[in-house]
């Protein structure tokens, strides 16, 4: 599955490549190009209301047969983080998007070791209930982040703690960060993935944020060998295209090739099951 719901992080990536401020319309244009180019090769695509969800629906940009996932979260910026928190976006009407053809909804959950776990648990339960009420598949995406109180912390430990805390609250699909960012010792990566499988009551998939593009196919394979069901990722597919002289051509050539390679990994490992 393909993620194109990045917001200010995508704007920052584009600004870094262009050496100037990037306007909303430019972000939307890139997203629409990515959607049109890549969704023929994806089983589902994740889109955000802030920049592209409504436009993609109006323009019929999503390829027929590619499931539409609506991002149901609002990102809260911070002084030193593009996303310091995430909350349920009251402006995203899940029933409206279900009627428009969406099949699922996604919620980002920022996990910090020094914050109240009950708030996260309550938010996930509320989101799952709302998605179920709209007859949508519910997807949660917990991400491990540093504590605000500057205590010592371990990112990997946070990934696993989030899975144990939030993985059995009723969500239909769990979207996880790759243990160890997919780098280094295979046994360690697989051990972390196995712990996620043990902790999460639903199927789960990996995301690509924080994982080097060239490493992600291996990370998907190792995760699947320990119980993951595939991937829901964006950066590992289209990020490198932002540096191309012709971004649209690079999407059609390079991003399509990366996405197809990832799909081949999923099909090959699933075929072994």
C-alpha positions in Angstrom: 0.0 0.0 0.0 1.1 3.5 -0.8 1.2 6.5 1.6 0.8 10.0 0.2 -0.6 11.6 3.3 2.7 13.4 4.4 2.0 17.1 5.0 4.5 19.6 6.4 7.2 17.0 6.2 6.7 16.7 2.5 6.6 20.5 2.2 10.0 20.6 4.0 11.4 17.9 1.7 10.3 19.9 -1.4 11.6 23.2 0.0 15.0 21.6 0.7 15.2 20.4 -2.9 14.0 23.7 -4.4 15.8 26.1 -2.1 12.7 28.2 -1.4 9.4 28.2 0.3 6.8 25.8 -1.2 3.2 26.7 -1.5 0.2 24.5 -0.8 -0.7 24.2 -4.5 2.8 22.8 -5.2 2.4 20.1 -2.6 -1.0 19.2 -3.9 0.3 19.0 -7.5 3.1 16.7 -6.5 0.6 14.5 -4.6 -1.8 14.3 -7.5 1.1 13.4 -9.9 2.2 10.6 -7.5 -1.3 9.3 -7.1 -2.0 9.1 -10.8 1.3 7.5 -11.5 1.6 5.0 -8.7 -1.9 3.9 -7.8 -2.1 1.5 -10.7 0.6 -0.6 -8.9 -0.8 -0.3 -5.3 -3.5 -2.1 -3.5 -4.5 1.0 -1.6 -3.4 4.6 -1.2 -3.5 6.8 1.9 -4.4 10.5 1.4 -4.9 13.5 3.6 -7.7 16.1 3.6 -5.3 19.0 4.1 -3.7 18.8 0.7 -5.2 16.2 -1.6 -8.0 13.9 -0.5 -10.9 16.0 -1.9 -9.0 17.0 -5.0 -8.1 13.4 -5.8 -11.8 12.4 -5.4 -13.0 15.3 -7.6 -10.5 14.5 -10.3 -10.8 10.7 -10.2 -7.0 10.5 -9.6 -7.0 7.2 -7.8 -6.7 4.2 -10.2 -9.8 2.0 -10.2 -9.3 -1.0 -8.0 -6.9 0.8 -5.7 -8.5 1.2 -2.3 -8.8 4.7 -0.8 -7.6 5.3 2.8 -8.6 8.6 4.4 -6.2 10.1 7.0 -8.4 10.8 10.0 -5.7 12.7 11.9 -4.6 16.3 12.4 -0.9 16.9 12.9 0.1 19.3 15.7 3.4 21.1 14.9 6.0 21.9 17.6 8.8 24.3 18.1 11.4 21.7 17.0 9.3 19.0 15.4 7.2 19.1 12.3 4.8 16.8 14.0 4.9 17.0 17.8 1.5 15.3 18.3 -1.5 14.0 16.4 -5.2 14.1 17.2 -8.5 12.9 15.6 -9.4 15.5 13.0 -13.0 16.5 13.6 -13.2 18.0 10.1 -12.7 14.6 8.5 -16.2 13.2 8.1 -15.6 9.5 7.9 -19.1 8.7 6.8 -18.8 11.2 4.0 -15.6 9.7 2.7 -17.0 6.2 3.0 -19.9 7.2 0.8 -17.4 8.7 -1.6 -15.6 5.4 -1.9 -13.0 5.2 0.9 -12.5 1.7 2.4 -10.4 2.6 5.4 -9.3 5.4 7.7 -6.0 6.0 9.5 -4.9 7.6 12.7 -1.3 8.6 13.6 -0.5 8.2 17.3 2.6 9.8 18.8 4.0 7.6 21.5 6.2 9.2 24.2 7.4 7.4 27.3 6.7 10.4 29.6 3.1 11.1 28.4 -0.2 9.7 29.7 -0.9 6.4 28.1 -4.6 6.6 28.9 -5.0 9.6 26.5 -3.5 7.5 23.7 -5.7 4.5 24.5 -8.8 6.6 24.7 -8.0 8.3 21.4 -7.5 5.0 19.6 -10.7 3.5 21.0 -12.6 6.5 19.9 -11.1 6.4 16.4 -11.8 2.7 16.0 -15.4 3.2 17.1 -15.9 6.1 14.6 -14.3 4.1 11.8 -16.5 1.1 12.6 -19.6 3.4 12.7 -18.7 4.5 9.1 -18.1 0.9 8.0 -14.4 1.6 7.4 -11.4 -0.4 8.1 -9.5 1.2 11.0 -5.7 1.6 10.7 -3.6 3.0 13.6 0.0 4.2 13.1 1.9 4.6 16.4 5.3 6.3 16.1 8.0 6.3 18.8 9.2 9.8 19.8 11.6 11.3 22.4 10.2 12.2 25.8 9.6 15.9 26.5 11.3 15.7 29.9 14.7 14.8 28.4 15.0 11.5 30.2 17.1 8.8 28.6 15.2 6.8 26.1 15.5 4.2 23.4 13.6 4.5 20.1 13.3 0.8 19.5 12.0 0.2 23.0 9.3 2.8 22.2 8.3 1.0 19.0 7.7 -2.2 21.0 6.1 -0.5 24.0 3.6 1.2 21.6 2.7 -2.1 20.1 2.1 -3.6 23.5 0.0 -0.6 24.6 -2.1 0.0 21.5 -2.0 -3.2 19.5 -5.0 -5.0 21.0 -7.5 -2.1 21.2 -9.6 -3.2 18.2 -8.0 -1.6 15.2 -8.2 -3.7 12.1 -4.7 -3.0 10.9 -1.5 -1.8 12.8 1.1 0.2 10.9 4.5 -0.1 12.6 7.9 1.5 12.3 10.6 -1.0 11.3 12.7 -2.1 14.4 16.2 -0.8 14.2 15.2 1.2 11.1 15.9 -1.9 9.2 19.7 -1.5 9.7 22.3 -3.9 10.8 21.9 -7.3 12.5 19.2 -9.4 10.8 18.5 -11.4 13.9 17.9 -8.2 15.9 15.5 -6.8 13.3 13.6 -10.1 13.1 13.4 -10.3 16.9 11.8 -6.9 17.1 9.3 -7.8 14.3 8.4 -11.0 16.1 7.7 -9.0 19.3 5.4 -6.7 17.3 3.6 -9.8 15.9 3.2 -11.2 19.4 1.9 -7.8 20.8 -0.5 -6.8 18.0 -3.9 -8.6 17.8 -4.5 -7.6 14.2 -2.5 -7.9 11.0 0.3 -5.4 10.8 2.4 -3.7 8.1 5.6 -1.6 8.1 6.1 2.0 7.2 9.2 3.4 5.6 9.8 6.7 7.5 13.3 6.6 9.0 14.4 3.7 6.8 16.9 4.3 4.0 15.3 3.7 0.6 17.8 1.0 -0.4 17.3 -0.8 2.9 13.5 -0.9 2.9 12.9 -3.9 0.6 15.0 -6.0 2.9 13.2 -4.6 5.9 9.8 -5.5 4.4 11.1 -9.1 3.8 12.4 -9.5 7.3 9.2 -8.1 8.8 7.1 -10.4 6.7 9.1 -13.4 7.7 8.2 -12.6 11.3 4.5 -12.1 10.8 4.0 -8.7 9.0 1.5 -8.6 6.2 3.2 -6.1 3.9 3.9 -2.4 3.8 2.1 1.0 3.8 4.8 3.3 2.8 5.5 6.5 0.9 9.0 7.9 1.3 10.8 4.8 0.2 8.8 4.9 -3.0 8.7 8.6 -4.1 11.2 10.6 -1.9 14.2 10.4 -4.2 12.0 11.7 -7.1 11.9 15.1 -5.4 15.6 15.7 -6.4 15.0 15.0 -10.1 15.1 17.6 -12.7 11.8 16.2 -14.1 9.9 15.0 -11.0 7.0 13.6 -13.0 9.2 11.6 -15.3 11.1 10.3 -12.3 7.8 9.2 -10.6 6.9 7.2 -13.8 10.3 5.7 -14.1 12.0 5.4 -10.7 9.1 5.4 -8.2 7.1 2.9 -10.2 10.2 0.6 -10.3 10.7 0.9 -6.5 7.0 0.3 -5.8 6.9 -2.7 -8.1 10.0 -4.1 -6.5 8.4 -3.8 -3.0 5.2 -5.5 -4.3 7.4 -8.3 -5.7 8.9 -8.8 -2.3 5.5 -9.0 -0.7 4.2 -11.5 -3.3 7.2 -13.7 -3.1 7.2 -14.0 0.7 3.4 -14.4 0.8 3.7 -17.1 -1.8 6.0 -19.0 0.6 3.3 -19.1 3.2 
